[in-house]
Amino acid sequence: MFADAPEARFEPAPADGVMPEGFFATSNLPTYVLHHGTWVSPSRPRMDCVVVDRPDGLETVEGRRVHRGELVAIGQAEDGSEGIVVHAQGFLGSGSSGNEFGFMSTEVSRERPVNYEDLAHRLEEERSQGGYLLWVTGPAIVHSRARADFEWFIRNGYVQAVLSGNAVAVHDIEAAIFGTTLGMSHTGSPTTGGHGLHMRAINRVRAAGSIEAAVASGLITNGIMHALVTEGIPYVLAGSIRDDGPLPGVITDVLEAQDAMREHTVKATGAIFVATALHAIAVGNMLPAYHLHRGGAPRHLMTICVDQTEFIVSKLRDRGTHQAYGVVTNAQDFMHVLRAYVERCRQG
């Protein structure tokens, strides 16, 4: 049906970070560009970007990273009439049912039962096939006593990268050093002088020089950050205006943090968002709706979004992560139950 499609047009950027008029704006769906007689899928797919002809091939690039004179794809049609095809309908029609991970297939409701068995099988499939699972987490994963469960997932190969903020690391390290999170004991009871313990934890890590040095010295002996460091799992801690400290290693420049996160989103074959609104929406906007399965045909990118409120899960879908499988529950219950199902799956 695209035999008579014309070659895609490219025009030079008039200045750094400025696109030529009529540039093609990318989505998170599979996209193909007719370039030198061949349909090419640009590398590093992401929504709200442009397609640039670079020496290594066509690349999906944020507008701010385009340099003057670079050739940018032109066109607004997505049906091949301007040499660009967005494979929306074929991808949507993948035969997904409500019980599968599929694009636009899952409604968000706290009354809908969670198919933990299916989630566990998908995680095990990703692990066994060498997938790249991103975990995007908020501090509730520590406060809710899901910390040990997340550590288990890290140590057993279900985590290839963690994208989070200062608070997750701070409260996890506070738990490792003092046995509290935000001054609360493991039972949720406040402790004397506990309100300042997270600041004391930050201070000790800053004195050590880095989180890695604090692990090596024996200051941090357990928990999420200890598992990430000792297992060699990469992580990105993106700062915010409200951060205490922050810990050494937290990236406080938002564009630098976005670039660091993007190096992991381009590899992702799945993503799990747990109890975080801002980080989930940010990473969701960077994730394509698909990945090229074993270098071949596009396959929808498994995305699980977990939060206590339907609003957050719906918000993520509204921002473009329509393929998100919504789970409306608290972090502790989700992590504990999911771990139980994954352990059962591993046993046979």
C-alpha positions as CSV (number, residue, x, y, z in Angstrom):
1,M,0.0,0.0,0.0
2,F,3.0,2.3,0.3
3,A,4.6,1.4,-3.0
4,D,4.0,4.9,-4.5
5,A,4.9,6.8,-1.3
6,P,7.4,9.7,-1.9
7,E,10.7,10.0,-0.2
8,A,10.5,11.9,3.1
9,R,11.7,15.5,2.9
10,F,14.4,16.9,5.2
11,E,15.3,20.6,5.8
12,P,18.2,22.1,7.8
13,A,17.6,23.5,11.3
14,P,18.0,27.3,11.0
15,A,19.6,27.5,14.5
16,D,20.5,25.4,17.5
17,G,17.4,24.1,19.1
18,V,15.1,25.7,16.4
19,M,13.2,23.4,13.9
20,P,12.4,24.3,10.3
21,E,8.7,25.1,9.8
22,G,6.5,22.1,9.1
23,F,8.8,19.6,11.0
24,F,7.4,16.2,11.8
25,A,6.5,15.8,15.5
26,T,7.0,12.2,16.7
27,S,4.6,10.1,18.8
28,N,5.3,7.1,20.9
29,L,4.0,4.7,18.2
30,P,6.0,2.7,15.7
31,T,7.2,5.1,13.0
32,Y,8.8,4.5,9.6
33,V,10.5,7.0,7.3
34,L,11.1,6.4,3.6
35,H,14.8,7.4,3.3
36,H,17.0,6.6,0.3
37,G,14.5,4.1,-1.0
38,T,14.2,2.2,2.3
39,W,11.6,2.3,5.1
40,V,13.6,3.0,8.2
41,S,12.5,3.1,11.8
42,P,14.4,5.9,13.5
43,S,16.4,4.9,16.5
44,R,15.8,6.1,20.1
45,P,12.0,6.5,19.7
46,R,10.2,9.0,21.9
47,M,7.1,11.2,21.7
48,D,7.4,15.0,21.3
49,C,10.7,14.9,19.3
50,V,11.8,15.2,15.7
51,V,13.5,12.9,13.3
52,V,17.1,13.9,12.3
53,D,19.3,12.5,9.6
54,R,22.6,11.9,11.4
55,P,25.8,10.1,10.3
56,D,24.7,6.9,12.0
57,G,21.2,7.0,10.5
58,L,17.8,8.5,11.4
59,E,17.5,9.3,15.0
60,T,14.6,10.6,17.2
61,V,16.0,13.7,18.9
62,E,14.7,16.2,21.4
63,G,14.3,19.6,19.8
64,R,16.7,21.2,22.2
65,R,19.5,18.8,21.1
66,V,19.2,19.6,17.4
67,H,22.1,21.6,16.0
68,R,22.0,24.3,13.3
69,G,22.2,22.8,9.8
70,E,21.1,19.3,10.8
71,L,18.5,17.8,8.5
72,V,15.1,17.5,10.1
73,A,12.2,15.4,8.7
74,I,9.4,17.5,7.3
75,G,5.7,16.6,7.2
76,Q,2.5,16.3,9.2
77,A,0.8,13.4,7.5
78,E,1.3,10.0,9.1
79,D,-0.2,7.9,6.3
80,G,2.8,7.6,4.0
81,S,1.7,10.5,1.7
82,E,4.8,12.5,2.8
83,G,7.1,9.6,3.2
84,I,6.3,9.0,6.9
85,V,4.1,6.2,8.3
86,V,2.9,5.9,11.9
87,H,1.9,2.3,12.4
88,A,-1.0,3.1,14.8
89,Q,-3.8,0.9,13.6
90,G,-1.7,-2.2,13.1
91,F,-0.2,-1.9,16.6
92,L,-3.6,-1.3,18.2
93,G,-5.0,-4.3,16.5
94,S,-2.7,-6.8,18.1
95,G,-5.4,-9.0,19.4
96,S,-5.0,-7.9,23.0
97,S,-7.7,-8.8,25.5
98,G,-8.5,-7.1,28.8
99,N,-6.3,-9.6,30.7
100,E,-3.2,-8.9,28.6
101,F,-0.7,-6.1,28.5
102,G,-1.9,-4.3,25.4
103,F,-2.2,-0.8,24.0
104,M,-5.4,0.9,25.2
105,S,-6.6,-2.4,26.5
106,T,-6.9,-1.9,30.3
107,E,-9.3,0.3,32.1
108,V,-8.4,1.9,35.4
109,S,-10.5,0.9,38.4
110,R,-10.0,-0.1,42.0
111,E,-12.9,-2.5,41.6
112,R,-11.1,-4.4,38.8
113,P,-9.2,-7.6,40.0
114,V,-5.5,-7.6,39.5
115,N,-4.2,-10.5,37.5
116,Y,-1.0,-11.0,39.5
117,E,-0.4,-14.4,37.9
118,D,-0.2,-12.7,34.5
119,L,2.0,-9.9,35.8
120,A,4.4,-12.5,37.4
121,H,4.6,-14.5,34.1
122,R,5.4,-11.3,32.2
123,L,8.2,-10.3,34.6
124,E,9.6,-13.8,34.5
125,E,9.5,-13.8,30.7
126,E,11.3,-10.5,30.6
127,R,14.0,-11.7,33.0
128,S,14.5,-15.1,31.2
129,Q,14.7,-13.4,27.7
130,G,17.2,-10.8,28.8
131,G,14.7,-7.9,28.8
132,Y,15.4,-4.5,30.2
133,L,13.0,-3.7,33.1
134,L,12.9,-0.1,34.4
135,W,11.5,0.5,37.9
136,V,10.3,4.0,38.7
137,T,9.6,4.3,42.4
138,G,8.5,6.8,45.0
139,P,9.4,6.9,48.7
140,A,6.2,5.1,49.7
141,I,7.9,1.9,48.6
142,V,10.2,2.4,51.6
143,H,7.6,3.8,54.1
144,S,5.1,1.1,53.3
145,R,7.6,-1.7,54.2
146,A,7.9,-2.8,50.6
147,R,11.6,-2.2,50.9
148,A,12.6,-5.8,51.4
149,D,10.5,-7.0,48.5
150,F,12.0,-4.5,46.1
151,E,15.5,-5.6,47.3
152,W,14.5,-9.2,46.4
153,F,13.5,-8.2,42.9
154,I,16.8,-6.4,42.5
155,R,18.9,-9.3,43.7
156,N,17.0,-11.8,41.6
157,G,17.3,-10.2,38.2
158,Y,14.0,-8.4,37.7
159,V,15.5,-4.9,37.8
160,Q,17.8,-3.5,35.1
161,A,17.6,0.1,36.1
162,V,15.9,2.3,38.7
163,L,14.8,5.8,38.0
164,S,13.8,7.7,41.1
165,G,14.4,10.8,43.3
166,N,16.4,11.8,46.3
167,A,13.7,10.8,48.8
168,V,13.7,7.1,47.9
169,A,17.4,6.9,48.5
170,V,17.4,9.1,51.6
171,H,14.7,7.1,53.4
172,D,16.1,3.8,52.3
173,I,19.5,4.8,53.7
174,E,17.9,6.1,56.9
175,A,16.4,2.6,57.3
176,A,19.7,1.0,56.7
177,I,21.5,3.2,59.3
178,F,18.9,3.9,61.9
179,G,16.1,1.4,61.3
180,T,13.6,4.1,60.7
181,T,12.0,5.9,57.7
182,L,11.2,9.6,58.3
183,G,11.7,8.8,62.0
184,M,9.1,6.1,62.0
185,S,9.9,2.6,63.3
186,H,9.1,-0.5,61.3
187,T,5.7,-0.6,63.0
188,G,4.9,3.0,61.9
189,S,5.4,4.5,65.3
190,P,7.3,7.8,65.7
191,T,10.6,7.6,67.5
192,T,12.2,10.2,69.8
193,G,14.2,12.7,67.7
194,G,13.2,10.7,64.6
195,H,12.3,13.8,62.6
196,G,16.0,14.6,62.0
197,L,17.2,11.1,61.3
198,H,16.9,11.4,57.5
199,M,19.1,14.5,57.7
200,R,21.7,12.6,59.8
201,A,21.7,9.9,57.2
202,I,22.3,12.4,54.4
203,N,25.1,13.9,56.4
204,R,26.9,10.6,56.9
205,V,26.7,9.8,53.2
206,R,28.0,13.2,52.3
207,A,30.9,12.7,54.7
208,A,31.6,9.3,53.0
209,G,31.7,11.1,49.6
210,S,29.1,9.0,47.7
211,I,26.5,6.3,48.1
212,E,28.9,3.8,46.6
213,A,31.6,4.8,49.2
214,A,29.1,4.5,52.0
215,V,28.3,0.9,50.9
216,A,32.0,0.0,50.5
217,S,32.8,1.4,54.0
218,G,30.0,-0.6,55.7
219,L,27.9,2.4,56.6
220,I,25.0,1.1,54.4
221,T,24.7,-2.7,54.8
222,N,21.2,-3.5,53.5
223,G,18.3,-2.1,51.5
224,I,17.5,-0.8,48.0
225,M,20.6,1.3,47.5
226,H,22.9,-1.4,48.9
227,A,21.4,-3.9,46.5
228,L,21.7,-1.6,43.5
229,V,25.3,-0.9,44.3
230,T,26.4,-4.4,45.1
231,E,24.5,-5.9,42.2
232,G,25.9,-3.3,39.7
233,I,22.4,-2.1,38.7
234,P,22.4,1.5,37.3
235,Y,20.2,4.1,38.9
236,V,19.3,7.7,38.2
237,L,18.3,10.0,41.1
238,A,16.7,13.1,39.8
239,G,16.5,16.1,42.1
240,S,13.6,18.4,42.9
241,I,13.1,21.8,44.5
242,R,11.9,20.2,47.8
243,D,14.9,17.9,48.3
244,D,16.7,17.7,51.6
245,G,20.5,17.5,51.2
246,P,20.5,16.2,48.5
247,L,22.5,13.1,48.6
248,P,25.7,13.0,46.6
249,G,24.9,11.6,43.1
250,V,21.5,13.2,42.9
251,I,21.3,15.1,39.5
252,T,19.9,18.6,40.3
253,D,19.9,19.9,36.7
254,V,16.5,18.8,35.2
255,L,17.7,18.5,31.6
256,E,20.8,16.5,32.7
257,A,18.5,14.2,34.7
258,Q,16.2,13.8,31.8
259,D,19.1,12.9,29.5
260,A,20.4,10.4,32.1
261,M,16.9,8.8,32.3
262,R,16.6,8.7,28.5
263,E,19.6,6.5,28.2
264,H,17.6,3.8,30.0
265,T,14.2,4.4,28.5
266,V,15.6,3.7,25.0
267,K,16.6,0.2,26.2
268,A,13.4,-0.6,28.0
269,T,11.3,-3.6,27.2
270,G,9.1,-3.0,30.3
271,A,8.5,-0.5,33.0
272,I,7.0,-0.7,36.5
273,F,5.9,2.6,38.1
274,V,5.2,2.2,41.9
275,A,3.8,5.0,44.0
276,T,5.2,8.0,42.2
277,A,3.2,10.6,40.3
278,L,5.8,13.1,38.9
279,H,8.5,10.5,38.0
280,A,5.9,8.1,36.5
281,I,4.5,10.8,34.2
282,A,8.0,12.1,33.3
283,V,9.4,8.7,32.4
284,G,6.1,7.7,30.7
285,N,6.5,10.6,28.4
286,M,10.0,9.4,27.5
287,L,9.0,5.8,26.8
288,P,7.8,4.6,23.4
289,A,4.7,2.4,23.3
290,Y,6.8,-0.4,21.8
291,H,10.2,-1.9,21.5
292,L,11.7,-3.9,18.7
293,H,11.4,-7.5,19.9
294,R,14.8,-9.2,19.3
295,G,15.5,-6.6,16.6
296,G,12.4,-7.5,14.6
297,A,8.8,-6.4,14.6
298,P,7.5,-3.9,17.2
299,R,6.1,-5.3,20.3
300,H,4.1,-3.3,22.9
301,L,6.2,-2.3,25.9
302,M,4.9,-3.8,29.1
303,T,4.0,-0.9,31.5
304,I,2.6,-1.4,35.0
305,C,1.5,1.7,37.0
306,V,0.7,1.2,40.7
307,D,-0.8,3.8,42.9
308,Q,-3.4,4.1,45.7
309,T,-5.5,6.6,43.6
310,E,-7.1,6.0,40.2
311,F,-6.3,9.6,39.4
312,I,-2.5,9.0,39.1
313,V,-2.9,5.9,36.9
314,S,-5.4,7.7,34.7
315,K,-3.1,10.8,34.5
316,L,-0.3,8.6,33.2
317,R,-2.5,7.2,30.5
318,D,-3.7,10.7,29.6
319,R,-0.1,11.9,29.1
320,G,0.6,9.3,26.4
321,T,1.4,6.1,28.2
322,H,-1.9,4.5,27.0
323,Q,-0.5,1.0,27.2
324,A,-0.2,1.2,31.0
325,Y,-1.7,-1.6,33.0
326,G,-3.3,0.1,36.0
327,V,-3.1,-1.4,39.4
328,V,-4.9,0.6,42.1
329,T,-3.5,-0.5,45.4
330,N,-0.8,0.5,47.9
331,A,2.8,-0.2,47.4
332,Q,3.2,-2.7,50.2
333,D,0.4,-4.9,49.1
334,F,1.4,-4.8,45.4
335,M,5.1,-5.6,46.0
336,H,4.5,-8.3,48.6
337,V,1.8,-10.1,46.5
338,L,3.7,-9.7,43.2
339,R,6.8,-11.2,44.8
340,A,4.8,-14.2,46.1
341,Y,3.4,-14.8,42.6
342,V,6.8,-14.4,40.9
343,E,8.4,-16.9,43.4
344,R,5.6,-19.3,42.6
345,C,6.2,-18.8,38.9
346,R,10.0,-19.5,39.3
347,Q,9.2,-22.8,41.0
348,G,7.3,-24.1,38.1
